């Protein structure tokens, strides 16, 4: 006999429920869309999907940090040039 459905406030999704419940087309939440894309790419393997998402996030973070250092270096160089021209 299936478990009775409880109100949403009390219902906690399990990993199995999250994998089995398809995300509605046109879902407004980009997190759900991204999560579904990783699950689709990993053929439903949540472990691989999570590892891919973390790898991509870390890659993006490292790239953002690299760009910030580069911008900081260019700004510092600009201040030095400006002071030397005076």
Secondary structure, DSSP 8 states (H G I E B T S, - for coil): -------TTT----HHHHHHS---TT-S-HHHHHHHHHHHHTTT-HHHHHHHHHHHHHHHHHHHHHHHHHHHHHHHHHHHHHHHH-
